[in-house]
Amino acid sequence: MFLLIVAHLRAVLSDPGIVPIPKTSMDFSDMHSGEGPRKTSDGWTVCMKCETYRPPRAHHCRVCRRCIRRMDHHCPWINNCVGEFNQRFFIQFLFYVGMASVFAITMVIVSWTIEPSSARKETKHIKLVHSIILVIESILFGLFVIAIGCDQMSAILNDETAVEHVKREGPARARKSRLVLLQEVFGRGHPITWLWPFYVDRYRQPQDSTMYNV
């Protein structure tokens, strides 16, 4: 539960990869009229809502009203976007919710197994109702996070975010090994640290920041 809370807070409070607004305003009037190109030769695009350049695979979030690097989706569970810099915390949160569901169901089974035969019937009725509600809730949450978790892992291994899948704009990219794809999300540390919400990847730094200073 402690790791679940930490992972959730980090997913909520972490910067998902917000593309900064340039200090100087840029003129995109030609693009508003449909005359100028909206994509540079190196894959950078122009967001007409933020009126700024954004790196490849960045998309505009209607809820956050900002462009997010490698945006997957906006999640109401964390009231934040799931993007390049907080996706691992989101997956950790899903993992620990699933573990909590398994733990709750296990404790229900254990409690009924070791219950003394002398327990009162009134207590058994209350315990039965409580156990049924807890098991149903745990199963629903468990199945839900398993479905989302599998979807997240599939997106990582296929190198395609949910936004790219919906918009069908997955550009041709160099093939990467599964380990590299996982390291891009969880960091370059040992795989054991991938589920540790306190781990900080010192090698993970924002790239292509020079365009923001235009």
Secondary structure as UniProt FT lines:
FT   HELIX           2..13
FT   HELIX           29..32
FT   TURN            33..34
FT   TURN            41..42
FT   STRAND          45..47
FT   TURN            48..51
FT   STRAND          52..54
FT   TURN            56..57
FT   STRAND          59..61
FT   TURN            62..65
FT   STRAND          66..68
FT   TURN            69..70
FT   STRAND          73..75
FT   TURN            76..79
FT   STRAND          80..82
FT   TURN            84..86
FT   HELIX           87..113
FT   TURN            117..118
FT   HELIX           121..157
FT   TURN            158..159
FT   HELIX           162..167
FT   HELIX           178..186
FT   HELIX           191..195
FT   TURN            197..198
FT   TURN            202..203
FT   HELIX           210..213
//
